Structure formats: C-alpha cells, structure tokens
Amino acid sequence: MPNEALTVQLLQWIGDKPRGYAETMDAWRTSCPRLSIFEDAMSAGLIERVSGARLADAQIRVTEAGRQHLRAPETVA
C-alpha cells in the first residue's frame, strides 16, 4: 500500500475505539492527491464509517482487515 507508514499511523490513531467522523476528517483529510491516506484506507477496507443519526454522530473504526494489516510482519511501524 502506498504511504505504508502513514497508513499504519492512521490505523493506530483510530485504535481500539471508534473515532468521530468529524475529528477524523479534521486530522486526516488532505487535498493533496499524493497523500490520500484516509481515502486509500477506506478503499482498501482497512477502516469503515459507521453511520449515526446525523453525520456528526458517525464514527470511523478499524475493520478486521485493518487489524490484520497492523499485525502483518511486513507492516512498517
């Protein structure tokens, strides 16, 4: 995966408990097409958005694939 170290940082930052969607977007959104860490992790199925009653209530969490990605021996930490 491109930008592996940043992907690992994102997965570790979200951690074991979901983070708020707005908080995650504030921390990880970028307009740089070369640093689409959040979007790449979503596309790869490493993280997912869990809907809430409103967008402000939505959460981002690491998927099982994301947890496996963190445990992979070739993962750069």
C-alpha contacts under 8 A as a table, 3 or more apart, distances in Angstrom:
res1	aa1	res2	aa2	distance
1	M	4	E	5.64
3	N	6	L	5.54
3	N	7	T	6.33
3	N	35	L	7.56
3	N	37	I	7.29
4	E	7	T	5.02
4	E	8	V	6.22
4	E	75	T	7.43
4	E	76	V	6.56
5	A	8	V	5.18
5	A	9	Q	6.26
5	A	75	T	7.96
5	A	76	V	5.55
5	A	77	A	6.14
6	L	9	Q	4.88
6	L	10	L	6.18
6	L	37	I	6.75
7	T	10	L	5.12
7	T	11	L	6.31
7	T	37	I	5.94
7	T	38	F	7.81
7	T	41	A	6.85
8	V	11	L	5.13
8	V	12	Q	6.08
8	V	70	L	6.67
8	V	75	T	7.46
8	V	76	V	7.06
8	V	77	A	6.34
9	Q	12	Q	5.09
9	Q	13	W	5.89
9	Q	77	A	7.48
10	L	13	W	4.99
10	L	14	I	6.24
10	L	28	W	7.90
10	L	37	I	7.71
10	L	38	F	7.56
11	L	14	I	5.33
11	L	15	G	6.09
11	L	46	L	7.83
11	L	47	I	7.66
11	L	62	V	6.41
11	L	66	G	6.89
11	L	67	R	7.94
11	L	70	L	7.51
12	Q	15	G	4.74
14	I	17	K	6.70
14	I	18	P	6.27
14	I	19	R	5.90
14	I	60	I	7.53
14	I	61	R	6.46
14	I	62	V	6.78
15	G	18	P	7.29
15	G	61	R	7.78
15	G	62	V	7.03
16	D	61	R	7.88
16	D	62	V	7.48
17	K	61	R	6.87
18	P	59	Q	5.76
18	P	60	I	5.35
18	P	61	R	4.49
18	P	62	V	7.46
19	R	23	E	6.88
19	R	24	T	6.53
19	R	59	Q	5.50
19	R	60	I	5.28
19	R	61	R	6.54
20	G	23	E	5.19
20	G	24	T	6.12
20	G	56	A	7.58
20	G	57	D	7.02
20	G	58	A	6.16
20	G	59	Q	4.49
20	G	60	I	6.09
21	Y	24	T	5.09
21	Y	25	M	6.09
21	Y	49	R	7.46
21	Y	55	L	7.54
21	Y	56	A	6.84
21	Y	57	D	7.45
21	Y	58	A	5.41
21	Y	59	Q	4.95
21	Y	60	I	5.66
22	A	25	M	5.09
22	A	26	D	6.11
22	A	56	A	6.43
23	E	26	D	5.14
23	E	27	A	6.27
24	T	27	A	5.15
24	T	28	W	5.81
24	T	29	R	7.61
24	T	60	I	7.33
25	M	28	W	5.26
25	M	29	R	4.93
26	D	29	R	6.21
28	W	37	I	7.35
28	W	38	F	6.21
29	R	36	S	7.59
29	R	38	F	6.71
30	T	33	P	7.77
30	T	35	L	6.82
30	T	36	S	6.57
31	S	35	L	8.00
31	S	36	S	7.91
32	C	35	L	5.50
32	C	36	S	6.88
33	P	36	S	5.83
36	S	39	E	5.35
36	S	40	D	5.87
37	I	40	D	5.18
37	I	41	A	6.09
38	F	41	A	5.23
38	F	42	M	6.24
39	E	42	M	5.08
39	E	43	S	6.14
40	D	43	S	5.07
40	D	44	A	6.08
41	A	44	A	5.10
41	A	45	G	6.22
41	A	46	L	5.14
41	A	47	I	5.95
42	M	45	G	5.17
42	M	46	L	5.97
42	M	47	I	5.26
42	M	48	E	6.14
43	S	46	L	7.69
44	A	47	I	7.96
45	G	48	E	6.84
45	G	63	T	6.96
45	G	65	A	6.56
45	G	66	G	7.14
46	L	62	V	5.99
46	L	63	T	5.39
46	L	64	E	7.39
46	L	65	A	5.34
46	L	66	G	3.90
46	L	67	R	7.65
46	L	69	H	7.63
47	I	60	I	6.73
47	I	61	R	5.51
47	I	62	V	4.35
47	I	63	T	5.14
47	I	66	G	6.29
48	E	60	I	5.61
48	E	61	R	5.56
48	E	62	V	6.48
48	E	63	T	6.48
49	R	58	A	6.72
49	R	59	Q	5.66
49	R	60	I	4.56
49	R	61	R	6.59
50	V	58	A	5.56
50	V	59	Q	5.07
50	V	60	I	6.13
50	V	61	R	7.49
51	S	54	R	7.56
51	S	55	L	7.03
51	S	57	D	7.15
51	S	58	A	4.58
51	S	59	Q	6.65
52	G	55	L	6.25
52	G	56	A	7.44
52	G	57	D	4.61
52	G	58	A	4.42
52	G	59	Q	7.33
53	A	57	D	6.19
53	A	58	A	7.58
54	R	57	D	5.20
54	R	58	A	6.76
55	L	58	A	5.17
62	V	65	A	7.86
62	V	66	G	5.46
62	V	67	R	6.63
63	T	66	G	4.96
63	T	67	R	6.35
64	E	67	R	5.02
64	E	68	Q	6.19
65	A	68	Q	5.05
65	A	69	H	6.07
66	G	69	H	4.89
66	G	70	L	6.35
67	R	70	L	5.16
67	R	71	R	6.41
68	Q	71	R	5.01
68	Q	72	A	6.15
69	H	72	A	5.22
69	H	75	T	6.98
70	L	75	T	6.28
71	R	75	T	7.25
72	A	75	T	5.47
